[in-house]
Amino acid sequence: MKTLIFAGFLSLLMPRTVAAQTFKEVDYTPEKTVFSLFAPNDAKKVTVRIYKEGLDGKAAKTVKMTKTANEQWTAIVKGDLMGKFYTFDIGKGECPGVFAKAVGVNGKRGAIIDMAKTNPEHWCCDQHPVTKSPADLVIYEMHHRDFSIARKDAKYPGKFLALTEPWAIDHLKSLGVNAIHILPSYDYGSVDETRLADNKYNWGYDPVNYNVPEGGYSTDPYQPEVRIREFKQMVKTLHDAGIRVILDVVYNHTYDIEHSNFQRTYPDYYYRKTADGEYSNGSGCGNETASDQPMMRRFIIESVKYWINEYHIDGFRFDLMGVHDIETMNAIRQAVDTIDPTIFIYGEGWSAGACAIPNSTLGMKANIPMMPRIAAFSDEIRDALRGPFSDDTKAAWLADGSESESLKYGIVGAIDHPQVDMTKVNYAQEPWALEPTQMISYVSCHDDMCLVDRLKASIPGITMDELIRLDLLAQTAVFTSQGVPFMLSGEELLRNKKGVHNSFESPDSINHLDWGNKAKYPQVFEYYKDLIALRKNHPAFRLGNSDLVRKHLEFLSVPQGVIAWRLKNYAGRDDWRDIIVILNANKTSSEVSIPQGTYTEVCCDGVINEQGLGNIQGDKVIVSPQSALILHN
């Protein structure tokens, strides 16, 4: 009889005192289902309950589990349980276990389903879109609801399926992005799936069931198969369009402790505590998980592998990666490489508070050299451009030309470069990236103000013309840097959030994309589109190797408020021999000296045209106020 695995923990677990073993929370066949649970040896009563419904109703059957090995409890339920629901209970409250793969509404009960029946047509032939180097990625960070909720022609506004609609794919392909970073899309706790008409909003950084898609983004959260099928349809449609899908994962904390699946199956095992016995709070959310515990480490690794194998995910963004230990992050990278080494892994190289283990052991930005082929966000380039995270009203290079060395550091990809003076870089005393592909280059993301709001907050009296010029200038720095470029969805539409700094639970009126801006500010979308195309068409902007960056990228002497560099000698085997990029943040034109030659302008005054906008001959150029000039010979 063929054994099918559903809603279970398909994992090599490593209990602290026994050898590694194959362990499944649910192992189904039509004749019987074997339930297994990692739980304390001294648990007084461990049971599994079977239900007909996913939320209400009494248990149809309650079965006592027996300890069969160290920290392993097992129960066998005879008969065909397909379509039924289940919970585990060790006396701390019922839950679907830690690795449910399908759940009922609101994720209270696990579900036994045939996962093969959730696959869309041609799913077996679906493949990761080809990416030779992370430097080739153009990442677009998106919240499902933000993107589609206000789109008048959307058939599935706010749902996974919105990303299967032609308008959505057409927009993304026209813009030119080739990787979608979706904000947390697993089952999270702050939205009641039985009351979706309430339109309660949340980013989703409050995990409940890590390995099941969020029901609020499905068309029917009551049917366990629907959210799974629709998520896969979304992935398949994006893949068919040549767009990779990156999942935002939040393994560093849970929605709470008391009601979490971790705590209800093995109290205190999965969480770190301080020396005085209090729960550590490196996440800033009331708890931090213990990635350094063998079973938690294995949980994260197997969860990542599951999303790749079952859902064909192409990359992972680790929320507060600085809470996870280095050994775990490297083990994830190694496990992923056995499946597909092109899967991209990056994260926030910081925590939100002090963790219970030393910073030297954690996935902090400073420790990126100890985590090969894992990238981190560069707050250096972000805050060099727009100002510090700690003060929305304080500006930086875009407004006053300050933090130029920090900007240069971001432009080279956070690597060691002879022309970057690290003593003048804002948040780093020494280079933390071994390769430029270990740095995420960005100026805005879901956190903090979006770019338009930040420019308004930090530059009093800014005009619309000036705002657009500085917006385009900021993104020119991001997309011509040697790091991996990343943008917040809607920036190409001149998005604003009405000045809200932290919109994690703000209503749609704050978070939605205003699609009318595409027609209102067509020059903004055109510039973003052409800027992305310029990067994709010219390997000089994405060398992907630190030695090549040091060899070919040379900064030029410039006046205050200007950054300029040359990508020389057919960098990256580019068709253009020398490329000069000049960014001028000043409110007046600036004269810049360049190597003597005859050049073709391809970016000038907020317009990009690779075929040429005009020719320049000599050793000096005039750069218009608050704009970029890009030349080649």
C-alpha positions, 0 to 999 in steps of 0.5 A: 500500500502506498503511504501518503504524507499529509499535514505532517512533520516530514523531517529529520528531527534531532532530539537532544538525547537520541540519534537523528530519526525520521519523524512525522506528525501525521502519516496517513494511509486509507487503513490507518493514520499514525500520529507522532509528536515531539513532547516532554518525556514527563508529559502526564497525558498526551492525546490526539483528537479527531474532528469532522469540522475544522473549527466547531463541534466536539471531537469524534474520537480522542486517542491517548498517545504512548511514549515510544521513544525519548521525547516521542509520543505516538498514536495509531488511529484505524480507518480512513481519516481523509478529510478529517481534522485533528489536534494534539493536546499535552494539557496545555491546550489543543493545537495542530502541532508544529508542522501542520501542512493543512488547517481549518479556518483560523488554523486551530485544527490540522487537516488531513488532505491529499496534497496532490489534488491541490496542484494546479495544471502542469505543476509537475513541469513548473520550474524556478525561473533562471537566474545566473547570479543574485546580482541579476535579481530585481526584487519587488516587495509586495503585500497581497492586499496593498497591491490589488485591493484598490484595483478596480478591474481586479477579480480577486482583490487582496487575494493570492489569485490577484497575482494570476490576473493579466493586469497584475502580470502585465504591470510587473513584466512591464516594470521589469522586476523578476522577483516578487518578495511577498510579505508573510503569506503563511497562516498568521494570527491577527486576522480572523478568517471567519470575519474577513468582511471586517477588512482587518489589516495586518502585515502578517509578522505574527506567525501561527502555522508556519507551513500553511498559506494564510486563509485570509488571502484565499477565496475560502478559508474554511476549505483546507485545500483552497488556500494551498491550491490558490497559492500554487496557482499564484506561484505558477503564474508568476513563474510562467511570466519569468518572475521568481517568488520570495517568501518572507519568513518569520521564524524568530518569534511567534504571535504569543507564547502561551497559545503557540503551537511550540509552547503547547507541544513542548513548553519552553523548548522552542524559546530562549530565556535570559539568565534570570529565567525570563523569556528573552525578547530579541524580536521586540514582540515578546519572545524569541525562538531558540534556533540554536536548539536542535529541534528548532533548528531542524524545524526551520530547515525542514520548513524552508525545504518544504516551501521549496519542494511543495510550493516551488518557492525561489527565495527567502527573506528572513525577518530579524535574521539577527535573532537566528544563530549563524550555525542555523543560517549556514545549515539552511544555506547548505540544505537549500543548496542540495535542492537548488543553489540559485535559491536566494537567501537574505535577511535583516542583519539585526535584531529588535532587542538584546538576544539571550545568546551573544551577538558574535553567534548570531546572524547579524550584519557584521557576521555576514562574512561567516555566512557565505552566500547569504545577504543582508539589507544595507541600512548604510545606503538606505539611511545615507540617501534619505536619513536615519531610521530613528528620526523621520524628520532628519534628511541626509545626502538627497537633501544636504549632500551628507553621508556621501561616504556611506553612499559610496559604500552602498554603491560598491556593495558593502565590500572592501574598496580602496576608495571608500573610507570606512571611518566615515561610513554611518553604521559599519566600521569595516566592510561586512560583505565578502561579495556585493551579492551579500548586500541588499540595496534599497531606500524603502521597504514596508518598514518605516516611511515609504520614500515619498513620505520620507522626502516630505517629512525630512525636506520641509516645503518640498515641491512636487517637482523636487519630490519626483526628481529626488525620488528618481535620483534615490532609485538611480543610486539603488539600481546602479549599485553593485548590490542586489536591488530591492524596491517597495511595491508602488514606488513606481506609482509615487506611492504614499502612506499619508505619512504613516511610519509604521502601517502594519495594521493601518487600513487599506486607505493608508496601505493601498496602491493608488493605481491612478498615479500611473496615469497621473505621473507617467514619467515616474513609471517610465523612469523606473521601467527604463532604469531597471532595463538599463541595469538588466541590459548592462552587466557592468552594473551587476558584476557580482564579484568583489574583485571585479568591482574593485578592478572596474569601479572607480570613483571620480573627484566631485564637488559636495553633494555629488557622487560619481563613478566610472565602470571602466574597460568593458566591466562585466564584458559590457558592450559599453567600454566606459560607463560614467554615473553621476548623481547630483543632489544639489539644487543647482547644476554641478560641473564634474570632471570626467576622463577626456573622451566622446560620450553618449548620454543615456540618462539625463534630466529624469529621462533614460534612453539607451539609444542615446539622448545626445553626445558630449565631448571633452573632460567636463560635464554639467549635471542638472539639479537633483538628477542623474547623468549617465554616459558611456563611450 
